[in-house]
Amino acid sequence: MFRLTSEQQGSLARHRGERSYPSEREGSGGPPVGLLIAGVVVIGLGVAAWSYLGPDLRRYLKIQSM
């Protein structure tokens, strides 16, 4: 069976009167949604850890430098 390229699919959809949405095409070029969610979670955990451990870490570093 043959596969159409994204340009051929778009022209075929226009010819039929259908809409071709970018999310329906393969290789739309954007990063995967799961990767974005994972990045936001990692940043959130980093901020939470810094706000929880930050004062103690600063105090420990200050004692070490004495």
Gaussian input, Z-matrix of N, CA and C with variables (Angstrom, degrees):
# hf/3-21g

backbone

0 1
 N
 C     1     B1
 C     2     B2     1     A1
 N     3     B3     2     A2     1     D1
 C     4     B4     3     A3     2     D2
 C     5     B5     4     A4     3     D3
 N     6     B6     5     A5     4     D4
 C     7     B7     6     A6     5     D5
 C     8     B8     7     A7     6     D6
 N     9     B9     8     A8     7     D7
 C    10    B10     9     A9     8     D8
 C    11    B11    10    A10     9     D9
 N    12    B12    11    A11    10    D10
 C    13    B13    12    A12    11    D11
 C    14    B14    13    A13    12    D12
 N    15    B15    14    A14    13    D13
 C    16    B16    15    A15    14    D14
 C    17    B17    16    A16    15    D15
 N    18    B18    17    A17    16    D16
 C    19    B19    18    A18    17    D17
 C    20    B20    19    A19    18    D18
 N    21    B21    20    A20    19    D19
 C    22    B22    21    A21    20    D20
 C    23    B23    22    A22    21    D21
 N    24    B24    23    A23    22    D22
 C    25    B25    24    A24    23    D23
 C    26    B26    25    A25    24    D24
 N    27    B27    26    A26    25    D25
 C    28    B28    27    A27    26    D26
 C    29    B29    28    A28    27    D27
 N    30    B30    29    A29    28    D28
 C    31    B31    30    A30    29    D29
 C    32    B32    31    A31    30    D30
 N    33    B33    32    A32    31    D31
 C    34    B34    33    A33    32    D32
 C    35    B35    34    A34    33    D33
 N    36    B36    35    A35    34    D34
 C    37    B37    36    A36    35    D35
 C    38    B38    37    A37    36    D36
 N    39    B39    38    A38    37    D37
 C    40    B40    39    A39    38    D38
 C    41    B41    40    A40    39    D39
 N    42    B42    41    A41    40    D40
 C    43    B43    42    A42    41    D41
 C    44    B44    43    A43    42    D42
 N    45    B45    44    A44    43    D43
 C    46    B46    45    A45    44    D44
 C    47    B47    46    A46    45    D45
 N    48    B48    47    A47    46    D46
 C    49    B49    48    A48    47    D47
 C    50    B50    49    A49    48    D48
 N    51    B51    50    A50    49    D49
 C    52    B52    51    A51    50    D50
 C    53    B53    52    A52    51    D51
 N    54    B54    53    A53    52    D52
 C    55    B55    54    A54    53    D53
 C    56    B56    55    A55    54    D54
 N    57    B57    56    A56    55    D55
 C    58    B58    57    A57    56    D56
 C    59    B59    58    A58    57    D57
 N    60    B60    59    A59    58    D58
 C    61    B61    60    A60    59    D59
 C    62    B62    61    A61    60    D60
 N    63    B63    62    A62    61    D61
 C    64    B64    63    A63    62    D62
 C    65    B65    64    A64    63    D63
 N    66    B66    65    A65    64    D64
 C    67    B67    66    A66    65    D65
 C    68    B68    67    A67    66    D66
 N    69    B69    68    A68    67    D67
 C    70    B70    69    A69    68    D68
 C    71    B71    70    A70    69    D69
 N    72    B72    71    A71    70    D70
 C    73    B73    72    A72    71    D71
 C    74    B74    73    A73    72    D72
 N    75    B75    74    A74    73    D73
 C    76    B76    75    A75    74    D74
 C    77    B77    76    A76    75    D75
 N    78    B78    77    A77    76    D76
 C    79    B79    78    A78    77    D77
 C    80    B80    79    A79    78    D78
 N    81    B81    80    A80    79    D79
 C    82    B82    81    A81    80    D80
 C    83    B83    82    A82    81    D81
 N    84    B84    83    A83    82    D82
 C    85    B85    84    A84    83    D83
 C    86    B86    85    A85    84    D84
 N    87    B87    86    A86    85    D85
 C    88    B88    87    A87    86    D86
 C    89    B89    88    A88    87    D87
 N    90    B90    89    A89    88    D88
 C    91    B91    90    A90    89    D89
 C    92    B92    91    A91    90    D90
 N    93    B93    92    A92    91    D91
 C    94    B94    93    A93    92    D92
 C    95    B95    94    A94    93    D93
 N    96    B96    95    A95    94    D94
 C    97    B97    96    A96    95    D95
 C    98    B98    97    A97    96    D96
 N    99    B99    98    A98    97    D97
 C   100   B100    99    A99    98    D98
 C   101   B101   100   A100    99    D99
 N   102   B102   101   A101   100   D100
 C   103   B103   102   A102   101   D101
 C   104   B104   103   A103   102   D102
 N   105   B105   104   A104   103   D103
 C   106   B106   105   A105   104   D104
 C   107   B107   106   A106   105   D105
 N   108   B108   107   A107   106   D106
 C   109   B109   108   A108   107   D107
 C   110   B110   109   A109   108   D108
 N   111   B111   110   A110   109   D109
 C   112   B112   111   A111   110   D110
 C   113   B113   112   A112   111   D111
 N   114   B114   113   A113   112   D112
 C   115   B115   114   A114   113   D113
 C   116   B116   115   A115   114   D114
 N   117   B117   116   A116   115   D115
 C   118   B118   117   A117   116   D116
 C   119   B119   118   A118   117   D117
 N   120   B120   119   A119   118   D118
 C   121   B121   120   A120   119   D119
 C   122   B122   121   A121   120   D120
 N   123   B123   122   A122   121   D121
 C   124   B124   123   A123   122   D122
 C   125   B125   124   A124   123   D123
 N   126   B126   125   A125   124   D124
 C   127   B127   126   A126   125   D125
 C   128   B128   127   A127   126   D126
 N   129   B129   128   A128   127   D127
 C   130   B130   129   A129   128   D128
 C   131   B131   130   A130   129   D129
 N   132   B132   131   A131   130   D130
 C   133   B133   132   A132   131   D131
 C   134   B134   133   A133   132   D132
 N   135   B135   134   A134   133   D133
 C   136   B136   135   A135   134   D134
 C   137   B137   136   A136   135   D135
 N   138   B138   137   A137   136   D136
 C   139   B139   138   A138   137   D137
 C   140   B140   139   A139   138   D138
 N   141   B141   140   A140   139   D139
 C   142   B142   141   A141   140   D140
 C   143   B143   142   A142   141   D141
 N   144   B144   143   A143   142   D142
 C   145   B145   144   A144   143   D143
 C   146   B146   145   A145   144   D144
 N   147   B147   146   A146   145   D145
 C   148   B148   147   A147   146   D146
 C   149   B149   148   A148   147   D147
 N   150   B150   149   A149   148   D148
 C   151   B151   150   A150   149   D149
 C   152   B152   151   A151   150   D150
 N   153   B153   152   A152   151   D151
 C   154   B154   153   A153   152   D152
 C   155   B155   154   A154   153   D153
 N   156   B156   155   A155   154   D154
 C   157   B157   156   A156   155   D155
 C   158   B158   157   A157   156   D156
 N   159   B159   158   A158   157   D157
 C   160   B160   159   A159   158   D158
 C   161   B161   160   A160   159   D159
 N   162   B162   161   A161   160   D160
 C   163   B163   162   A162   161   D161
 C   164   B164   163   A163   162   D162
 N   165   B165   164   A164   163   D163
 C   166   B166   165   A165   164   D164
 C   167   B167   166   A166   165   D165
 N   168   B168   167   A167   166   D166
 C   169   B169   168   A168   167   D167
 C   170   B170   169   A169   168   D168
 N   171   B171   170   A170   169   D169
 C   172   B172   171   A171   170   D170
 C   173   B173   172   A172   171   D171
 N   174   B174   173   A173   172   D172
 C   175   B175   174   A174   173   D173
 C   176   B176   175   A175   174   D174
 N   177   B177   176   A176   175   D175
 C   178   B178   177   A177   176   D176
 C   179   B179   178   A178   177   D177
 N   180   B180   179   A179   178   D178
 C   181   B181   180   A180   179   D179
 C   182   B182   181   A181   180   D180
 N   183   B183   182   A182   181   D181
 C   184   B184   183   A183   182   D182
 C   185   B185   184   A184   183   D183
 N   186   B186   185   A185   184   D184
 C   187   B187   186   A186   185   D185
 C   188   B188   187   A187   186   D186
 N   189   B189   188   A188   187   D187
 C   190   B190   189   A189   188   D188
 C   191   B191   190   A190   189   D189
 N   192   B192   191   A191   190   D190
 C   193   B193   192   A192   191   D191
 C   194   B194   193   A193   192   D192
 N   195   B195   194   A194   193   D193
 C   196   B196   195   A195   194   D194
 C   197   B197   196   A196   195   D195

   B1=1.4417
   B2=1.5243
   B3=1.2917
   B4=1.4608
   B5=1.5195
   B6=1.3269
   B7=1.4685
   B8=1.5182
   B9=1.3082
   B10=1.4549
   B11=1.5241
   B12=1.3278
   B13=1.4552
   B14=1.5246
   B15=1.3247
   B16=1.4637
   B17=1.5311
   B18=1.3415
   B19=1.4607
   B20=1.5286
   B21=1.3312
   B22=1.4605
   B23=1.5153
   B24=1.3368
   B25=1.4598
   B26=1.5209
   B27=1.3440
   B28=1.4656
   B29=1.5107
   B30=1.3461
   B31=1.4564
   B32=1.5207
   B33=1.3397
   B34=1.4551
   B35=1.5223
   B36=1.3299
   B37=1.4622
   B38=1.5309
   B39=1.3422
   B40=1.4732
   B41=1.5195
   B42=1.3033
   B43=1.4618
   B44=1.5249
   B45=1.3175
   B46=1.4611
   B47=1.5247
   B48=1.3150
   B49=1.4560
   B50=1.5179
   B51=1.3237
   B52=1.4559
   B53=1.5238
   B54=1.2993
   B55=1.4585
   B56=1.5171
   B57=1.3007
   B58=1.4530
   B59=1.5257
   B60=1.3210
   B61=1.4486
   B62=1.5198
   B63=1.3246
   B64=1.4719
   B65=1.5253
   B66=1.3395
   B67=1.4609
   B68=1.5201
   B69=1.3236
   B70=1.4537
   B71=1.5183
   B72=1.3262
   B73=1.4536
   B74=1.5079
   B75=1.3162
   B76=1.4501
   B77=1.5249
   B78=1.3193
   B79=1.4504
   B80=1.5123
   B81=1.3310
   B82=1.4598
   B83=1.5236
   B84=1.3520
   B85=1.4501
   B86=1.5063
   B87=1.3174
   B88=1.4535
   B89=1.5166
   B90=1.3380
   B91=1.4645
   B92=1.5267
   B93=1.3087
   B94=1.4640
   B95=1.5245
   B96=1.3143
   B97=1.4592
   B98=1.5298
   B99=1.3204
   B100=1.4604
   B101=1.5172
   B102=1.3238
   B103=1.4618
   B104=1.5268
   B105=1.3109
   B106=1.4679
   B107=1.5203
   B108=1.3294
   B109=1.4642
   B110=1.5236
   B111=1.3350
   B112=1.4659
   B113=1.5296
   B114=1.3221
   B115=1.4625
   B116=1.5157
   B117=1.3176
   B118=1.4677
   B119=1.5305
   B120=1.3314
   B121=1.4644
   B122=1.5340
   B123=1.3209
   B124=1.4678
   B125=1.5269
   B126=1.3127
   B127=1.4653
   B128=1.5301
   B129=1.3258
   B130=1.4622
   B131=1.5139
   B132=1.3334
   B133=1.4632
   B134=1.5270
   B135=1.3209
   B136=1.4541
   B137=1.5179
   B138=1.3162
   B139=1.4762
   B140=1.5235
   B141=1.3331
   B142=1.4691
   B143=1.5245
   B144=1.3266
   B145=1.4681
   B146=1.5190
   B147=1.3353
   B148=1.4638
   B149=1.5327
   B150=1.3323
   B151=1.4631
   B152=1.5261
   B153=1.3316
   B154=1.4532
   B155=1.5248
   B156=1.3332
   B157=1.4585
   B158=1.5266
   B159=1.3107
   B160=1.4558
   B161=1.5075
   B162=1.3322
   B163=1.4733
   B164=1.5280
   B165=1.3211
   B166=1.4672
   B167=1.5208
   B168=1.3051
   B169=1.4616
   B170=1.5298
   B171=1.3239
   B172=1.4667
   B173=1.5259
   B174=1.3227
   B175=1.4679
   B176=1.5315
   B177=1.3287
   B178=1.4661
   B179=1.5282
   B180=1.3183
   B181=1.4601
   B182=1.5293
   B183=1.3050
   B184=1.4598
   B185=1.5339
   B186=1.3344
   B187=1.4660
   B188=1.5213
   B189=1.3244
   B190=1.4600
   B191=1.5318
   B192=1.3133
   B193=1.4702
   B194=1.5326
   B195=1.3145
   B196=1.4788
   B197=1.4990
   A1=108.63
   A2=118.65
   A3=122.53
   A4=110.50
   A5=114.87
   A6=121.32
   A7=108.99
   A8=115.64
   A9=120.94
   A10=109.06
   A11=116.32
   A12=119.93
   A13=108.60
   A14=116.46
   A15=119.70
   A16=111.16
   A17=116.82
   A18=119.05
   A19=110.51
   A20=116.24
   A21=119.78
   A22=110.73
   A23=117.75
   A24=120.74
   A25=110.79
   A26=116.08
   A27=119.61
   A28=112.33
   A29=116.53
   A30=118.88
   A31=110.69
   A32=117.34
   A33=120.40
   A34=110.42
   A35=116.83
   A36=120.72
   A37=110.23
   A38=117.19
   A39=119.21
   A40=110.88
   A41=116.05
   A42=120.03
   A43=110.39
   A44=117.20
   A45=121.29
   A46=111.82
   A47=118.05
   A48=121.61
   A49=112.49
   A50=117.27
   A51=121.29
   A52=109.28
   A53=115.22
   A54=119.98
   A55=108.88
   A56=115.54
   A57=121.25
   A58=107.98
   A59=116.70
   A60=121.54
   A61=110.04
   A62=117.75
   A63=120.26
   A64=112.98
   A65=117.58
   A66=119.48
   A67=111.76
   A68=117.63
   A69=121.16
   A70=111.84
   A71=116.90
   A72=120.35
   A73=110.69
   A74=116.29
   A75=120.30
   A76=108.79
   A77=115.89
   A78=120.25
   A79=113.05
   A80=116.79
   A81=119.76
   A82=112.22
   A83=118.11
   A84=120.77
   A85=115.47
   A86=119.55
   A87=121.28
   A88=111.24
   A89=116.01
   A90=118.57
   A91=110.24
   A92=117.76
   A93=120.41
   A94=111.24
   A95=116.52
   A96=121.61
   A97=110.20
   A98=117.38
   A99=120.88
   A100=112.13
   A101=116.44
   A102=120.44
   A103=110.74
   A104=117.04
   A105=120.33
   A106=111.28
   A107=116.86
   A108=120.81
   A109=110.13
   A110=116.83
   A111=120.45
   A112=110.67
   A113=117.90
   A114=121.43
   A115=111.92
   A116=116.85
   A117=120.79
   A118=109.98
   A119=117.34
   A120=120.91
   A121=110.36
   A122=117.05
   A123=120.55
   A124=110.84
   A125=117.02
   A126=120.24
   A127=110.47
   A128=117.40
   A129=121.03
   A130=112.37
   A131=116.96
   A132=119.82
   A133=111.37
   A134=117.35
   A135=120.57
   A136=111.88
   A137=116.75
   A138=120.51
   A139=110.32
   A140=117.35
   A141=120.44
   A142=110.55
   A143=117.10
   A144=120.17
   A145=110.75
   A146=117.41
   A147=119.79
   A148=111.12
   A149=116.81
   A150=118.43
   A151=111.19
   A152=117.88
   A153=121.08
   A154=111.99
   A155=117.37
   A156=121.41
   A157=113.82
   A158=118.44
   A159=121.88
   A160=115.61
   A161=119.26
   A162=119.48
   A163=112.85
   A164=117.69
   A165=120.60
   A166=110.93
   A167=116.97
   A168=120.62
   A169=110.52
   A170=117.04
   A171=120.01
   A172=111.52
   A173=116.35
   A174=120.65
   A175=110.43
   A176=117.54
   A177=121.72
   A178=110.63
   A179=117.40
   A180=120.68
   A181=111.37
   A182=116.81
   A183=121.59
   A184=110.49
   A185=117.05
   A186=121.72
   A187=110.14
   A188=118.09
   A189=122.56
   A190=111.01
   A191=117.42
   A192=120.02
   A193=112.16
   A194=118.38
   A195=120.74
   A196=111.22
   D1=144.82
   D2=-177.50
   D3=-96.12
   D4=156.95
   D5=178.77
   D6=-116.42
   D7=140.40
   D8=177.18
   D9=-89.59
   D10=145.84
   D11=173.53
   D12=-75.39
   D13=167.41
   D14=-178.52
   D15=-63.76
   D16=-33.10
   D17=178.64
   D18=-68.34
   D19=-39.77
   D20=178.68
   D21=-67.64
   D22=-38.13
   D23=178.08
   D24=-63.85
   D25=-41.67
   D26=179.38
   D27=-64.61
   D28=-42.35
   D29=179.89
   D30=-69.50
   D31=-34.51
   D32=177.61
   D33=-67.07
   D34=-40.68
   D35=179.39
   D36=-66.04
   D37=-39.96
   D38=177.41
   D39=-66.02
   D40=-37.39
   D41=179.85
   D42=-65.03
   D43=-37.73
   D44=179.49
   D45=-79.64
   D46=-14.33
   D47=-177.44
   D48=90.20
   D49=10.84
   D50=178.82
   D51=-91.56
   D52=161.47
   D53=176.24
   D54=-94.82
   D55=143.16
   D56=176.96
   D57=-111.18
   D58=107.11
   D59=-178.11
   D60=-87.17
   D61=143.69
   D62=-179.32
   D63=-60.49
   D64=-31.57
   D65=-178.34
   D66=-70.87
   D67=-20.25
   D68=179.55
   D69=-83.24
   D70=-19.85
   D71=-178.81
   D72=-83.04
   D73=149.25
   D74=176.30
   D75=-77.72
   D76=143.99
   D77=176.00
   D78=64.74
   D79=50.17
   D80=-177.86
   D81=-68.38
   D82=-11.71
   D83=173.24
   D84=98.26
   D85=-14.69
   D86=-179.49
   D87=-86.86
   D88=160.47
   D89=177.29
   D90=-70.02
   D91=151.73
   D92=178.42
   D93=-62.02
   D94=145.36
   D95=-177.47
   D96=-64.47
   D97=-37.45
   D98=179.41
   D99=-60.33
   D100=-36.84
   D101=178.79
   D102=-67.26
   D103=-39.48
   D104=177.88
   D105=-65.11
   D106=-42.51
   D107=179.30
   D108=-64.00
   D109=-42.80
   D110=178.85
   D111=-61.99
   D112=-39.26
   D113=178.17
   D114=-63.97
   D115=-41.92
   D116=179.20
   D117=-65.67
   D118=-39.62
   D119=179.28
   D120=-64.66
   D121=-43.15
   D122=179.77
   D123=-63.69
   D124=-42.84
   D125=178.15
   D126=-64.34
   D127=-41.90
   D128=178.30
   D129=-62.62
   D130=-41.64
   D131=177.19
   D132=-65.70
   D133=-36.54
   D134=177.44
   D135=-64.42
   D136=-43.03
   D137=178.75
   D138=-65.78
   D139=-41.76
   D140=179.29
   D141=-64.41
   D142=-42.74
   D143=179.43
   D144=-64.57
   D145=-41.00
   D146=-179.57
   D147=-66.30
   D148=-40.70
   D149=-179.89
   D150=-69.80
   D151=-29.02
   D152=179.76
   D153=-82.99
   D154=-42.45
   D155=-174.92
   D156=-99.82
   D157=-11.12
   D158=-174.71
   D159=-56.38
   D160=-52.48
   D161=-179.25
   D162=-61.38
   D163=-41.89
   D164=178.99
   D165=-66.35
   D166=-38.77
   D167=179.69
   D168=-65.55
   D169=-42.27
   D170=177.16
   D171=-63.01
   D172=-41.91
   D173=178.68
   D174=-63.81
   D175=-42.85
   D176=179.01
   D177=-62.52
   D178=-43.54
   D179=179.79
   D180=-65.90
   D181=-34.55
   D182=178.23
   D183=-67.16
   D184=-41.89
   D185=178.32
   D186=-65.87
   D187=-39.21
   D188=-179.41
   D189=-63.95
   D190=-34.10
   D191=-176.26
   D192=-81.05
   D193=-7.39
   D194=179.80
   D195=-76.15

